Amino acid sequence: VDNVMRTHCFKTCIAICHSNDYNRENAHFHTVEVGAYVKYHNPESDLKVVEEVKNIVDSCYAPFEEAYLNDMEGFEKEISIEYLGEVMFYKLNQVLDDSGMFLEKLEIGETPLRTYIVTRTV
């Protein structure tokens, strides 16, 4: 099949830390599940491409793992899980675009009952 777009979902859990009042003494952890739906054109099912995408996704998540969000650039005013999802989406989207891939959507949530989804605007 020559003209196939393939989509893989790469899910992982990361631990994040923040404080609502920006006081490090009141910091607490959350474990969030993040799923990135990555679309790419590949006429064959190639495990090398899947591994490459997984490495890109993991490298974009790495700076947030166990980081105190309040100290990170861009989180001076907003530290919600929803905002974190948007930041991750735009960062990952840029890296994937540079690699000729397409980030279809990113899901982030603390529980399966409430998931925040970020998608591209058309």
MOVEN-V943739 format. One record per backbone hydrogen bond with DSSP energy under -1.0 kcal/mol. NH is the residue of the N-H (numbers start at 1). CO is the residue of the C=O. E is the energy in kcal/mol with one decimal. If there is no record, write none. Layout:
# MOVEN-V943739
NH:CO:E + NH:CO:E
This chain:
# MOVEN-V943739
6:40:-3.0 + 8:38:-2.4 + 10:36:-2.7 + 12:34:-2.1 + 14:32:-2.6 + 16:30:-2.8 + 17:67:-1.8 + 18:28:-2.1 + 22:19:-1.0 + 26:23:-2.1 + 27:24:-1.6 + 28:18:-2.5 + 30:16:-2.4 + 32:14:-2.8 + 33:109:-2.9 + 34:12:-3.1 + 35:107:-2.6 + 36:10:-2.3 + 37:105:-3.0 + 38:8:-2.9 + 39:102:-3.6 + 40:6:-2.6 + 42:4:-1.3 + 46:44:-1.1 + 50:46:-1.8 + 51:47:-2.4 + 52:48:-2.1 + 53:49:-2.6 + 54:50:-2.5 + 55:51:-2.2 + 56:52:-2.0 + 57:53:-2.7 + 58:54:-2.8 + 59:55:-2.1 + 60:56:-1.5 + 61:57:-1.7 + 62:58:-1.9 + 64:61:-1.9 + 66:15:-4.3 + 67:64:-1.8 + 69:17:-3.1 + 69:67:-1.1 + 71:68:-1.9 + 72:69:-1.8 + 75:72:-1.9 + 84:80:-2.2 + 85:81:-2.3 + 86:82:-1.8 + 87:83:-2.6 + 88:84:-2.7 + 89:85:-2.5 + 90:86:-2.4 + 91:87:-2.2 + 92:88:-2.9 + 93:89:-3.1 + 94:90:-1.8 + 95:91:-1.8 + 96:92:-2.7 + 97:93:-2.6 + 98:94:-2.0 + 100:97:-1.6 + 101:96:-2.9 + 102:39:-2.8 + 104:37:-2.6 + 106:118:-2.4 + 107:35:-2.8 + 108:116:-2.4 + 109:33:-1.6 + 114:111:-1.3 + 116:108:-3.3 + 118:106:-2.9
